[in-house]
Amino acid sequence: AQSVTQLGSHVSVSEGALVLLRCNYSSSVPPYLFWYVQYPNQGLQLLLKYTSAATLVKGINGFEAEFKKSETSFHLTKPSAHMSDAAEYFCAVSDPGAGDKLIFGTGTRLQVFP
Amino acid sequence: DGGITQSPKYLFRKEGQNVTLSCEQNLNHDAMYWYRQDPGQGLRLIYYSQIVNDFQKGDIAEGYSVSREKKESFPLTVTSAQKNPTAFYLCASSTGQGVRSQHFGDGTRLSIL
C-alpha cells in the first residue's frame, strides 16, 4: 500500500529565508507525487507534480521539489519565503491501481514571520 | 472560466437529518472525488467516481452516499448514520487520462446544530 509521511506539522521561517517542507513516500510501484497548497477556508491548489520525467520539478510561486528514489523523498523547497506563502501544504502520492485516487500526508502548516 | 463549484459554503445539520452537498464541474472531467478534511488528519477519501453511473467507496464511506447521474455533477449526502459529520468537505475532479492531477473546489464546511 502507498503512503506519505510529512515530517513536521508546523514549520516557521522568516521572510526571505529558505523554505524546506519534507515528504517521504512509500510505494511498491513507481509513484506519481504531488504537492498542493491550501489557504484558509479554500480548496487545494496544485503546486507541482512528479511524473517520472525530470527529477527536479519546478512549480508555481517559485517552489520546486526533487524526487530522490534512494531516499524515497520528495521535499518541497523555495529559496526565499514570502509572507504570502503562509498556508498549509500537502504532499500526495497517486494510486493508479485504485482510480488514481490521491493518498495525502497530514499536511504542514507554514508560518512566515516578517 | 472552467472550475469546480461547491455549494453551499457553510451548512448546518440538525441531529438525525440528512444533508446533501453539491459539487458541479465544467472541466469535462471524467473522474470526481469527495474528501473529508479534519484538523491534523489531512484529506481522507469518502467516494470516487471514474465514469457516469458508477462510483466506488473510499476509505471512510460509512454514513455517506453519492450519485453520479451526470458527468458534471457528483452530490454527496451525509446521512444521519454519520455520527461525527462536522468537517470540511472537498470535491475534486480529474481528467481520467495521463497523469491525473486533481482539481479542487473551495469546499463546504458542515457543522452540527
Interface residues (C-beta under 8 A of the other chain):
Chain A: S9 Y32 F34 Y36 N41 Q42 G43 L44 Q45 L46 K49 T51 F90 S94 A98 G99 D100 K101 L102 F104 G105 T106 G107
Chain B: I4 Q6 A31 Y33 G40 Q41 G42 L43 R44 L45 Y48 Q50 Q56 G58 L90 A92 S94 G96 V99 R100 S101 Q102 H103 F104 G105 D106 G107 R109
